[in-house]
Structures are given as C-alpha cells and as structure tokens.
C-alpha cells in the first residue's frame, strides 16, 4: 500500500534523529494511512486515507 493520502496528499517525510550529543542521523516520518471504503464526491470508493482526514470529516466512511 502506498504511503500517500488521496485526499490531502500527506506522504512520507524525512528529518533527523538528534542524540544527546547533538549528533544527527536521518529518520522517516510515515503518515497513518488506512485503506477504507468511503463516500467521496458522490461515489463509493476504496481509498487510502490518513486518519486525520477520517476524523476531521473530510470524507464519510461507509460501514
């Protein structure tokens, strides 16, 4: 499954781990993506949606 929200476009981002000695190593921030059946723009689709879009009400989840 791709790490991309089909509603807001949230995707994997990169940053640094910073140790106590301030040494920096690269790390990955992954969004919380779920494959969900939703009603979006009048159609029922299975989409990859981040939990932020689900909880904010940007889409309506089909139960």
mmCIF file as Biopython writes it, N, C-alpha, C and O atoms, coordinates in Angstrom:
data_model
#
loop_
_atom_site.group_PDB
_atom_site.id
_atom_site.type_symbol
_atom_site.label_atom_id
_atom_site.label_alt_id
_atom_site.label_comp_id
_atom_site.label_asym_id
_atom_site.label_entity_id
_atom_site.label_seq_id
_atom_site.pdbx_PDB_ins_code
_atom_site.Cartn_x
_atom_site.Cartn_y
_atom_site.Cartn_z
_atom_site.occupancy
_atom_site.B_iso_or_equiv
_atom_site.auth_seq_id
_atom_site.auth_asym_id
_atom_site.pdbx_PDB_model_num
ATOM 1   N N  . UNK A ? 1  ? 0.842   -1.176 0.000  1.0 0.0 1  A 1 
ATOM 2   C CA . UNK A ? 1  ? 0.000   0.000  0.000  1.0 0.0 1  A 1 
ATOM 3   C C  . UNK A ? 1  ? 0.892   1.246  0.000  1.0 0.0 1  A 1 
ATOM 4   O O  . UNK A ? 1  ? 1.883   1.323  0.726  1.0 0.0 1  A 1 
ATOM 5   N N  . UNK A ? 2  ? 0.516   2.201  -0.821 1.0 0.0 2  A 1 
ATOM 6   C CA . UNK A ? 2  ? 1.315   3.423  -0.885 1.0 0.0 2  A 1 
ATOM 7   C C  . UNK A ? 2  ? 1.112   4.265  0.361  1.0 0.0 2  A 1 
ATOM 8   O O  . UNK A ? 2  ? 0.051   4.216  0.983  1.0 0.0 2  A 1 
ATOM 9   N N  . UNK A ? 3  ? 2.110   5.023  0.723  1.0 0.0 3  A 1 
ATOM 10  C CA . UNK A ? 3  ? 2.062   5.900  1.895  1.0 0.0 3  A 1 
ATOM 11  C C  . UNK A ? 3  ? 1.689   7.302  1.455  1.0 0.0 3  A 1 
ATOM 12  O O  . UNK A ? 3  ? 2.449   8.250  1.653  1.0 0.0 3  A 1 
ATOM 13  N N  . UNK A ? 4  ? 0.491   7.429  0.845  1.0 0.0 4  A 1 
ATOM 14  C CA . UNK A ? 4  ? 0.022   8.713  0.349  1.0 0.0 4  A 1 
ATOM 15  C C  . UNK A ? 4  ? -1.475  8.815  0.584  1.0 0.0 4  A 1 
ATOM 16  O O  . UNK A ? 4  ? -2.229  7.928  0.182  1.0 0.0 4  A 1 
ATOM 17  N N  . UNK A ? 5  ? -1.915  9.898  1.236  1.0 0.0 5  A 1 
ATOM 18  C CA . UNK A ? 5  ? -3.339  10.136 1.439  1.0 0.0 5  A 1 
ATOM 19  C C  . UNK A ? 5  ? -3.916  10.696 0.143  1.0 0.0 5  A 1 
ATOM 20  O O  . UNK A ? 5  ? -3.402  11.677 -0.395 1.0 0.0 5  A 1 
ATOM 21  N N  . UNK A ? 6  ? -4.977  10.077 -0.356 1.0 0.0 6  A 1 
ATOM 22  C CA . UNK A ? 6  ? -5.569  10.503 -1.621 1.0 0.0 6  A 1 
ATOM 23  C C  . UNK A ? 6  ? -6.423  11.762 -1.470 1.0 0.0 6  A 1 
ATOM 24  O O  . UNK A ? 6  ? -6.831  12.341 -2.477 1.0 0.0 6  A 1 
ATOM 25  N N  . UNK A ? 7  ? -6.704  12.201 -0.242 1.0 0.0 7  A 1 
ATOM 26  C CA . UNK A ? 7  ? -7.494  13.405 -0.011 1.0 0.0 7  A 1 
ATOM 27  C C  . UNK A ? 7  ? -6.590  14.626 0.164  1.0 0.0 7  A 1 
ATOM 28  O O  . UNK A ? 7  ? -6.687  15.590 -0.595 1.0 0.0 7  A 1 
ATOM 29  N N  . UNK A ? 8  ? -5.716  14.580 1.163  1.0 0.0 8  A 1 
ATOM 30  C CA . UNK A ? 8  ? -4.909  15.770 1.490  1.0 0.0 8  A 1 
ATOM 31  C C  . UNK A ? 8  ? -3.505  15.724 0.905  1.0 0.0 8  A 1 
ATOM 32  O O  . UNK A ? 8  ? -2.813  16.742 0.903  1.0 0.0 8  A 1 
ATOM 33  N N  . UNK A ? 9  ? -3.063  14.563 0.406  1.0 0.0 9  A 1 
ATOM 34  C CA . UNK A ? 9  ? -1.734  14.465 -0.195 1.0 0.0 9  A 1 
ATOM 35  C C  . UNK A ? 9  ? -0.612  14.259 0.810  1.0 0.0 9  A 1 
ATOM 36  O O  . UNK A ? 9  ? 0.562   14.364 0.457  1.0 0.0 9  A 1 
ATOM 37  N N  . UNK A ? 10 ? -0.960  13.965 2.060  1.0 0.0 10 A 1 
ATOM 38  C CA . UNK A ? 10 ? 0.070   13.719 3.078  1.0 0.0 10 A 1 
ATOM 39  C C  . UNK A ? 10 ? 0.888   12.500 2.674  1.0 0.0 10 A 1 
ATOM 40  O O  . UNK A ? 10 ? 0.327   11.482 2.267  1.0 0.0 10 A 1 
ATOM 41  N N  . UNK A ? 11 ? 2.227   12.597 2.785  1.0 0.0 11 A 1 
ATOM 42  C CA . UNK A ? 11 ? 3.098   11.494 2.382  1.0 0.0 11 A 1 
ATOM 43  C C  . UNK A ? 11 ? 4.278   11.396 3.333  1.0 0.0 11 A 1 
ATOM 44  O O  . UNK A ? 11 ? 4.402   12.183 4.271  1.0 0.0 11 A 1 
ATOM 45  N N  . UNK A ? 12 ? 5.144   10.418 3.080  1.0 0.0 12 A 1 
ATOM 46  C CA . UNK A ? 12 ? 6.320   10.200 3.907  1.0 0.0 12 A 1 
ATOM 47  C C  . UNK A ? 12 ? 7.224   11.421 3.856  1.0 0.0 12 A 1 
ATOM 48  O O  . UNK A ? 12 ? 7.513   11.951 2.784  1.0 0.0 12 A 1 
ATOM 49  N N  . UNK A ? 13 ? 7.671   11.864 5.045  1.0 0.0 13 A 1 
ATOM 50  C CA . UNK A ? 13 ? 8.598   12.990 5.109  1.0 0.0 13 A 1 
ATOM 51  C C  . UNK A ? 13 ? 9.840   12.551 5.875  1.0 0.0 13 A 1 
ATOM 52  O O  . UNK A ? 13 ? 9.841   11.507 6.527  1.0 0.0 13 A 1 
ATOM 53  N N  . UNK A ? 14 ? 10.887  13.349 5.791  1.0 0.0 14 A 1 
ATOM 54  C CA . UNK A ? 14 ? 12.181  12.982 6.343  1.0 0.0 14 A 1 
ATOM 55  C C  . UNK A ? 14 ? 12.673  14.044 7.303  1.0 0.0 14 A 1 
ATOM 56  O O  . UNK A ? 14 ? 12.337  15.221 7.174  1.0 0.0 14 A 1 
ATOM 57  N N  . UNK A ? 15 ? 13.468  13.618 8.261  1.0 0.0 15 A 1 
ATOM 58  C CA . UNK A ? 15 ? 14.029  14.546 9.226  1.0 0.0 15 A 1 
ATOM 59  C C  . UNK A ? 15 ? 15.247  13.929 9.882  1.0 0.0 15 A 1 
ATOM 60  O O  . UNK A ? 15 ? 15.895  13.057 9.302  1.0 0.0 15 A 1 
ATOM 61  N N  . UNK A ? 16 ? 15.562  14.376 11.087 1.0 0.0 16 A 1 
ATOM 62  C CA . UNK A ? 16 ? 16.737  13.907 11.800 1.0 0.0 16 A 1 
ATOM 63  C C  . UNK A ? 16 ? 16.377  13.381 13.174 1.0 0.0 16 A 1 
ATOM 64  O O  . UNK A ? 16 ? 15.531  13.947 13.866 1.0 0.0 16 A 1 
ATOM 65  N N  . UNK A ? 17 ? 17.041  12.265 13.574 1.0 0.0 17 A 1 
ATOM 66  C CA . UNK A ? 17 ? 17.123  11.901 14.983 1.0 0.0 17 A 1 
ATOM 67  C C  . UNK A ? 17 ? 18.214  12.766 15.569 1.0 0.0 17 A 1 
ATOM 68  O O  . UNK A ? 17 ? 19.273  12.900 14.955 1.0 0.0 17 A 1 
ATOM 69  N N  . UNK A ? 18 ? 18.004  13.358 16.728 1.0 0.0 18 A 1 
ATOM 70  C CA . UNK A ? 18 ? 19.021  14.186 17.356 1.0 0.0 18 A 1 
ATOM 71  C C  . UNK A ? 18 ? 19.338  13.577 18.716 1.0 0.0 18 A 1 
ATOM 72  O O  . UNK A ? 18 ? 18.474  13.521 19.591 1.0 0.0 18 A 1 
ATOM 73  N N  . UNK A ? 19 ? 20.586  13.116 18.896 1.0 0.0 19 A 1 
ATOM 74  C CA . UNK A ? 19 ? 21.000  12.487 20.140 1.0 0.0 19 A 1 
ATOM 75  C C  . UNK A ? 19 ? 21.342  13.542 21.189 1.0 0.0 19 A 1 
ATOM 76  O O  . UNK A ? 19 ? 21.327  14.744 20.922 1.0 0.0 19 A 1 
ATOM 77  N N  . UNK A ? 20 ? 21.650  13.054 22.388 1.0 0.0 20 A 1 
ATOM 78  C CA . UNK A ? 20 ? 22.011  13.965 23.482 1.0 0.0 20 A 1 
ATOM 79  C C  . UNK A ? 20 ? 23.276  14.770 23.143 1.0 0.0 20 A 1 
ATOM 80  O O  . UNK A ? 20 ? 23.415  15.925 23.547 1.0 0.0 20 A 1 
ATOM 81  N N  . UNK A ? 21 ? 24.192  14.141 22.395 1.0 0.0 21 A 1 
ATOM 82  C CA . UNK A ? 21 ? 25.418  14.835 21.990 1.0 0.0 21 A 1 
ATOM 83  C C  . UNK A ? 21 ? 25.198  15.706 20.750 1.0 0.0 21 A 1 
ATOM 84  O O  . UNK A ? 21 ? 26.142  16.292 20.219 1.0 0.0 21 A 1 
ATOM 85  N N  . UNK A ? 22 ? 23.957  15.783 20.299 1.0 0.0 22 A 1 
ATOM 86  C CA . UNK A ? 22 ? 23.533  16.586 19.145 1.0 0.0 22 A 1 
ATOM 87  C C  . UNK A ? 22 ? 24.031  16.030 17.818 1.0 0.0 22 A 1 
ATOM 88  O O  . UNK A ? 22 ? 24.120  16.757 16.829 1.0 0.0 22 A 1 
ATOM 89  N N  . UNK A ? 23 ? 24.359  14.727 17.798 1.0 0.0 23 A 1 
ATOM 90  C CA . UNK A ? 23 ? 24.714  14.047 16.550 1.0 0.0 23 A 1 
ATOM 91  C C  . UNK A ? 23 ? 23.417  13.737 15.802 1.0 0.0 23 A 1 
ATOM 92  O O  . UNK A ? 23 ? 22.456  13.267 16.412 1.0 0.0 23 A 1 
ATOM 93  N N  . UNK A ? 24 ? 23.373  13.991 14.508 1.0 0.0 24 A 1 
ATOM 94  C CA . UNK A ? 24 ? 22.146  13.842 13.723 1.0 0.0 24 A 1 
ATOM 95  C C  . UNK A ? 24 ? 22.252  12.659 12.769 1.0 0.0 24 A 1 
ATOM 96  O O  . UNK A ? 24 ? 23.250  12.494 12.067 1.0 0.0 24 A 1 
ATOM 97  N N  . UNK A ? 25 ? 21.198  11.836 12.758 1.0 0.0 25 A 1 
ATOM 98  C CA . UNK A ? 25 ? 21.079  10.753 11.794 1.0 0.0 25 A 1 
ATOM 99  C C  . UNK A ? 25 ? 19.697  10.857 11.162 1.0 0.0 25 A 1 
ATOM 100 O O  . UNK A ? 25 ? 18.752  11.325 11.797 1.0 0.0 25 A 1 
ATOM 101 N N  . UNK A ? 26 ? 19.579  10.419 9.907  1.0 0.0 26 A 1 
ATOM 102 C CA . UNK A ? 26 ? 18.323  10.563 9.178  1.0 0.0 26 A 1 
ATOM 103 C C  . UNK A ? 26 ? 17.257  9.607  9.706  1.0 0.0 26 A 1 
ATOM 104 O O  . UNK A ? 26 ? 17.569  8.497  10.136 1.0 0.0 26 A 1 
ATOM 105 N N  . UNK A ? 27 ? 15.998  10.044 9.670  1.0 0.0 27 A 1 
ATOM 106 C CA . UNK A ? 27 ? 14.868  9.217  10.038 1.0 0.0 27 A 1 
ATOM 107 C C  . UNK A ? 27 ? 13.697  9.504  9.124  1.0 0.0 27 A 1 
ATOM 108 O O  . UNK A ? 27 ? 13.734  10.441 8.327  1.0 0.0 27 A 1 
ATOM 109 N N  . UNK A ? 28 ? 12.639  8.680  9.243  1.0 0.0 28 A 1 
ATOM 110 C CA . UNK A ? 28 ? 11.471  8.773  8.369  1.0 0.0 28 A 1 
ATOM 111 C C  . UNK A ? 28 ? 10.226  8.985  9.234  1.0 0.0 28 A 1 
ATOM 112 O O  . UNK A ? 28 ? 10.061  8.327  10.262 1.0 0.0 28 A 1 
ATOM 113 N N  . UNK A ? 29 ? 9.358   9.900  8.819  1.0 0.0 29 A 1 
ATOM 114 C CA . UNK A ? 29 ? 8.051   10.106 9.432  1.0 0.0 29 A 1 
ATOM 115 C C  . UNK A ? 29 ? 7.005   9.580  8.455  1.0 0.0 29 A 1 
ATOM 116 O O  . UNK A ? 29 ? 6.853   10.125 7.361  1.0 0.0 29 A 1 
ATOM 117 N N  . UNK A ? 30 ? 6.275   8.518  8.839  1.0 0.0 30 A 1 
ATOM 118 C CA . UNK A ? 30 ? 5.268   7.928  7.966  1.0 0.0 30 A 1 
ATOM 119 C C  . UNK A ? 30 ? 3.873   8.327  8.435  1.0 0.0 30 A 1 
ATOM 120 O O  . UNK A ? 30 ? 3.596   8.276  9.633  1.0 0.0 30 A 1 
ATOM 121 N N  . UNK A ? 31 ? 2.988   8.723  7.519  1.0 0.0 31 A 1 
ATOM 122 C CA . UNK A ? 31 ? 1.618   9.055  7.914  1.0 0.0 31 A 1 
ATOM 123 C C  . UNK A ? 31 ? 0.820   7.790  8.238  1.0 0.0 31 A 1 
ATOM 124 O O  . UNK A ? 31 ? 1.136   6.702  7.755  1.0 0.0 31 A 1 
ATOM 125 N N  . UNK A ? 32 ? -0.203  7.948  9.050  1.0 0.0 32 A 1 
ATOM 126 C CA . UNK A ? 32 ? -1.063  6.826  9.449  1.0 0.0 32 A 1 
ATOM 127 C C  . UNK A ? 32 ? -2.149  6.657  8.386  1.0 0.0 32 A 1 
ATOM 128 O O  . UNK A ? 32 ? -3.181  7.326  8.434  1.0 0.0 32 A 1 
ATOM 129 N N  . UNK A ? 33 ? -1.910  5.753  7.420  1.0 0.0 33 A 1 
ATOM 130 C CA . UNK A ? 33 ? -2.777  5.564  6.258  1.0 0.0 33 A 1 
ATOM 131 C C  . UNK A ? 33 ? -3.584  4.281  6.425  1.0 0.0 33 A 1 
ATOM 132 O O  . UNK A ? 33 ? -3.043  3.250  6.822  1.0 0.0 33 A 1 
ATOM 133 N N  . UNK A ? 34 ? -4.900  4.348  6.116  1.0 0.0 34 A 1 
ATOM 134 C CA . UNK A ? 34 ? -5.769  3.178  6.147  1.0 0.0 34 A 1 
ATOM 135 C C  . UNK A ? 34 ? -6.499  3.059  4.818  1.0 0.0 34 A 1 
ATOM 136 O O  . UNK A ? 34 ? -6.954  4.057  4.258  1.0 0.0 34 A 1 
ATOM 137 N N  . UNK A ? 35 ? -6.607  1.829  4.315  1.0 0.0 35 A 1 
ATOM 138 C CA . UNK A ? 35 ? -7.395  1.565  3.112  1.0 0.0 35 A 1 
ATOM 139 C C  . UNK A ? 35 ? -8.844  1.402  3.556  1.0 0.0 35 A 1 
ATOM 140 O O  . UNK A ? 35 ? -9.173  0.463  4.282  1.0 0.0 35 A 1 
ATOM 141 N N  . UNK A ? 36 ? -9.712  2.319  3.119  1.0 0.0 36 A 1 
ATOM 142 C CA . UNK A ? 36 ? -11.065 2.405  3.666  1.0 0.0 36 A 1 
ATOM 143 C C  . UNK A ? 36 ? -12.077 2.652  2.548  1.0 0.0 36 A 1 
ATOM 144 O O  . UNK A ? 36 ? -11.779 3.340  1.571  1.0 0.0 36 A 1 
ATOM 145 N N  . UNK A ? 37 ? -13.275 2.086  2.700  1.0 0.0 37 A 1 
ATOM 146 C CA . UNK A ? 37 ? -14.379 2.390  1.788  1.0 0.0 37 A 1 
ATOM 147 C C  . UNK A ? 37 ? -15.025 3.681  2.263  1.0 0.0 37 A 1 
ATOM 148 O O  . UNK A ? 37 ? -15.477 3.775  3.404  1.0 0.0 37 A 1 
ATOM 149 N N  . UNK A ? 38 ? -15.065 4.673  1.383  1.0 0.0 38 A 1 
ATOM 150 C CA . UNK A ? 38 ? -15.608 5.980  1.748  1.0 0.0 38 A 1 
ATOM 151 C C  . UNK A ? 38 ? -16.524 6.485  0.639  1.0 0.0 38 A 1 
ATOM 152 O O  . UNK A ? 38 ? -16.442 6.048  -0.509 1.0 0.0 38 A 1 
ATOM 153 N N  . UNK A ? 39 ? -17.397 7.417  1.013  1.0 0.0 39 A 1 
ATOM 154 C CA . UNK A ? 39 ? -18.200 8.133  0.030  1.0 0.0 39 A 1 
ATOM 155 C C  . UNK A ? 39 ? -17.506 9.468  -0.205 1.0 0.0 39 A 1 
ATOM 156 O O  . UNK A ? 39 ? -17.394 10.288 0.706  1.0 0.0 39 A 1 
ATOM 157 N N  . UNK A ? 40 ? -17.041 9.679  -1.434 1.0 0.0 40 A 1 
ATOM 158 C CA . UNK A ? 40 ? -16.271 10.873 -1.764 1.0 0.0 40 A 1 
ATOM 159 C C  . UNK A ? 40 ? -16.756 11.414 -3.100 1.0 0.0 40 A 1 
ATOM 160 O O  . UNK A ? 40 ? -16.721 10.710 -4.108 1.0 0.0 40 A 1 
ATOM 161 N N  . UNK A ? 41 ? -17.204 12.651 -3.109 1.0 0.0 41 A 1 
ATOM 162 C CA . UNK A ? 41 ? -17.747 13.315 -4.294 1.0 0.0 41 A 1 
ATOM 163 C C  . UNK A ? 41 ? -18.901 12.524 -4.907 1.0 0.0 41 A 1 
ATOM 164 O O  . UNK A ? 41 ? -19.004 12.408 -6.128 1.0 0.0 41 A 1 
ATOM 165 N N  . UNK A ? 42 ? -19.770 11.980 -4.046 1.0 0.0 42 A 1 
ATOM 166 C CA . UNK A ? 42 ? -20.963 11.286 -4.504 1.0 0.0 42 A 1 
ATOM 167 C C  . UNK A ? 42 ? -20.753 9.856  -4.953 1.0 0.0 42 A 1 
ATOM 168 O O  . UNK A ? 42 ? -21.702 9.223  -5.416 1.0 0.0 42 A 1 
ATOM 169 N N  . UNK A ? 43 ? -19.534 9.316  -4.835 1.0 0.0 43 A 1 
ATOM 170 C CA . UNK A ? 43 ? -19.255 7.952  -5.252 1.0 0.0 43 A 1 
ATOM 171 C C  . UNK A ? 43 ? -18.674 7.172  -4.079 1.0 0.0 43 A 1 
ATOM 172 O O  . UNK A ? 43 ? -17.992 7.731  -3.221 1.0 0.0 43 A 1 
ATOM 173 N N  . UNK A ? 44 ? -18.957 5.865  -4.056 1.0 0.0 44 A 1 
ATOM 174 C CA . UNK A ? 44 ? -18.369 4.987  -3.043 1.0 0.0 44 A 1 
ATOM 175 C C  . UNK A ? 44 ? -17.094 4.408  -3.637 1.0 0.0 44 A 1 
ATOM 176 O O  . UNK A ? 44 ? -17.124 3.767  -4.688 1.0 0.0 44 A 1 
ATOM 177 N N  . UNK A ? 45 ? -15.973 4.639  -2.958 1.0 0.0 45 A 1 
ATOM 178 C CA . UNK A ? 45 ? -14.672 4.194  -3.444 1.0 0.0 45 A 1 
ATOM 179 C C  . UNK A ? 45 ? -13.888 3.581  -2.298 1.0 0.0 45 A 1 
ATOM 180 O O  . UNK A ? 45 ? -14.145 3.884  -1.133 1.0 0.0 45 A 1 
ATOM 181 N N  . UNK A ? 46 ? -12.932 2.721  -2.624 1.0 0.0 46 A 1 
ATOM 182 C CA . UNK A ? 46 ? -11.938 2.272  -1.665 1.0 0.0 46 A 1 
ATOM 183 C C  . UNK A ? 46 ? -10.705 3.133  -1.884 1.0 0.0 46 A 1 
ATOM 184 O O  . UNK A ? 46 ? -10.113 3.132  -2.964 1.0 0.0 46 A 1 
ATOM 185 N N  . UNK A ? 47 ? -10.321 3.878  -0.835 1.0 0.0 47 A 1 
ATOM 186 C CA . UNK A ? 47 ? -9.229  4.839  -0.965 1.0 0.0 47 A 1 
ATOM 187 C C  . UNK A ? 47 ? -8.253  4.683  0.190  1.0 0.0 47 A 1 
ATOM 188 O O  . UNK A ? 47 ? -8.595  4.152  1.246  1.0 0.0 47 A 1 
ATOM 189 N N  . UNK A ? 48 ? -7.022  5.160  -0.031 1.0 0.0 48 A 1 
ATOM 190 C CA . UNK A ? 48 ? -6.029  5.251  1.021  1.0 0.0 48 A 1 
ATOM 191 C C  . UNK A ? 48 ? -6.172  6.617  1.681  1.0 0.0 48 A 1 
ATOM 192 O O  . UNK A ? 48 ? -5.888  7.644  1.065  1.0 0.0 48 A 1 
ATOM 193 N N  . UNK A ? 49 ? -6.616  6.625  2.942  1.0 0.0 49 A 1 
ATOM 194 C CA . UNK A ? 49 ? -6.949  7.855  3.645  1.0 0.0 49 A 1 
ATOM 195 C C  . UNK A ? 49 ? -6.147  7.924  4.943  1.0 0.0 49 A 1 
ATOM 196 O O  . UNK A ? 49 ? -6.009  6.922  5.645  1.0 0.0 49 A 1 
ATOM 197 N N  . UNK A ? 50 ? -5.615  9.119  5.264  1.0 0.0 50 A 1 
ATOM 198 C CA . UNK A ? 50 ? -4.948  9.295  6.559  1.0 0.0 50 A 1 
ATOM 199 C C  . UNK A ? 50 ? -6.015  9.445  7.642  1.0 0.0 50 A 1 
ATOM 200 O O  . UNK A ? 50 ? -7.140  9.857  7.362  1.0 0.0 50 A 1 
ATOM 201 N N  . UNK A ? 51 ? -5.655  9.110  8.870  1.0 0.0 51 A 1 
ATOM 202 C CA . UNK A ? 51 ? -6.616  9.164  9.964  1.0 0.0 51 A 1 
ATOM 203 C C  . UNK A ? 51 ? -7.037  10.596 10.274 1.0 0.0 51 A 1 
ATOM 204 O O  . UNK A ? 51 ? -8.111  10.813 10.836 1.0 0.0 51 A 1 
ATOM 205 N N  . UNK A ? 52 ? -6.217  11.564 9.921  1.0 0.0 52 A 1 
ATOM 206 C CA . UNK A ? 52 ? -6.603  12.963 10.114 1.0 0.0 52 A 1 
ATOM 207 C C  . UNK A ? 52 ? -7.801  13.332 9.265  1.0 0.0 52 A 1 
ATOM 208 O O  . UNK A ? 52 ? -8.701  14.025 9.741  1.0 0.0 52 A 1 
ATOM 209 N N  . UNK A ? 53 ? -7.834  12.885 8.011  1.0 0.0 53 A 1 
ATOM 210 C CA . UNK A ? 53 ? -8.973  13.154 7.129  1.0 0.0 53 A 1 
ATOM 211 C C  . UNK A ? 53 ? -10.216 12.398 7.587  1.0 0.0 53 A 1 
ATOM 212 O O  . UNK A ? 53 ? -11.325 12.920 7.480  1.0 0.0 53 A 1 
ATOM 213 N N  . UNK A ? 54 ? -10.049 11.176 8.095  1.0 0.0 54 A 1 
ATOM 214 C CA . UNK A ? 54 ? -11.198 10.419 8.576  1.0 0.0 54 A 1 
ATOM 215 C C  . UNK A ? 54 ? -11.829 11.078 9.796  1.0 0.0 54 A 1 
ATOM 216 O O  . UNK A ? 54 ? -13.053 11.188 9.868  1.0 0.0 54 A 1 
ATOM 217 N N  . UNK A ? 55 ? -11.025 11.515 10.751 1.0 0.0 55 A 1 
ATOM 218 C CA . UNK A ? 55 ? -11.572 12.071 11.977 1.0 0.0 55 A 1 
ATOM 219 C C  . UNK A ? 55 ? -12.080 13.494 11.799 1.0 0.0 55 A 1 
ATOM 220 O O  . UNK A ? 55 ? -12.956 13.931 12.546 1.0 0.0 55 A 1 
ATOM 221 N N  . UNK A ? 56 ? -11.543 14.231 10.817 1.0 0.0 56 A 1 
ATOM 222 C CA . UNK A ? 56 ? -11.988 15.617 10.615 1.0 0.0 56 A 1 
ATOM 223 C C  . UNK A ? 56 ? -13.281 15.706 9.819  1.0 0.0 56 A 1 
ATOM 224 O O  . UNK A ? 56 ? -13.895 16.771 9.746  1.0 0.0 56 A 1 
ATOM 225 N N  . UNK A ? 57 ? -13.698 14.590 9.220  1.0 0.0 57 A 1 
ATOM 226 C CA . UNK A ? 57 ? -14.957 14.586 8.484  1.0 0.0 57 A 1 
ATOM 227 C C  . UNK A ? 57 ? -14.808 15.027 7.031  1.0 0.0 57 A 1 
ATOM 228 O O  . UNK A ? 57 ? -15.800 15.393 6.401  1.0 0.0 57 A 1 
ATOM 229 N N  . UNK A ? 58 ? -13.606 15.001 6.489  1.0 0.0 58 A 1 
ATOM 230 C CA . UNK A ? 58 ? -13.409 15.342 5.068  1.0 0.0 58 A 1 
ATOM 231 C C  . UNK A ? 58 ? -14.077 14.323 4.152  1.0 0.0 58 A 1 
ATOM 232 O O  . UNK A ? 58 ? -14.482 14.664 3.040  1.0 0.0 58 A 1 
ATOM 233 N N  . UNK A ? 59 ? -14.197 13.079 4.607  1.0 0.0 59 A 1 
ATOM 234 C CA . UNK A ? 59 ? -14.871 12.029 3.855  1.0 0.0 59 A 1 
ATOM 235 C C  . UNK A ? 59 ? -15.836 11.308 4.790  1.0 0.0 59 A 1 
ATOM 236 O O  . UNK A ? 59 ? -15.691 11.369 6.011  1.0 0.0 59 A 1 
ATOM 237 N N  . UNK A ? 60 ? -16.826 10.622 4.208  1.0 0.0 60 A 1 
ATOM 238 C CA . UNK A ? 60 ? -17.791 9.860  5.007  1.0 0.0 60 A 1 
ATOM 239 C C  . UNK A ? 60 ? -17.473 8.382  4.860  1.0 0.0 60 A 1 
ATOM 240 O O  . UNK A ? 60 ? -17.502 7.839  3.755  1.0 0.0 60 A 1 
ATOM 241 N N  . UNK A ? 61 ? -17.168 7.731  5.980  1.0 0.0 61 A 1 
ATOM 242 C CA . UNK A ? 61 ? -16.830 6.316  5.974  1.0 0.0 61 A 1 
ATOM 243 C C  . UNK A ? 61 ? -18.082 5.479  5.792  1.0 0.0 61 A 1 
ATOM 244 O O  . UNK A ? 61 ? -19.104 5.746  6.423  1.0 0.0 61 A 1 
ATOM 245 N N  . UNK A ? 62 ? -18.012 4.457  4.927  1.0 0.0 62 A 1 
ATOM 246 C CA . UNK A ? 62 ? -19.109 3.541  4.688  1.0 0.0 62 A 1 
ATOM 247 C C  . UNK A ? 62 ? -18.925 2.339  5.616  1.0 0.0 62 A 1 
ATOM 248 O O  . UNK A ? 62 ? -17.879 1.692  5.602  1.0 0.0 62 A 1 
ATOM 249 N N  . UNK A ? 63 ? -19.953 2.046  6.427  1.0 0.0 63 A 1 
ATOM 250 C CA . UNK A ? 63 ? -19.850 0.949  7.407  1.0 0.0 63 A 1 
ATOM 251 C C  . UNK A ? 63 ? -20.461 -0.298 6.869  1.0 0.0 63 A 1 
ATOM 252 O O  . UNK A ? 63 ? -20.469 -1.325 7.549  1.0 0.0 63 A 1 
#
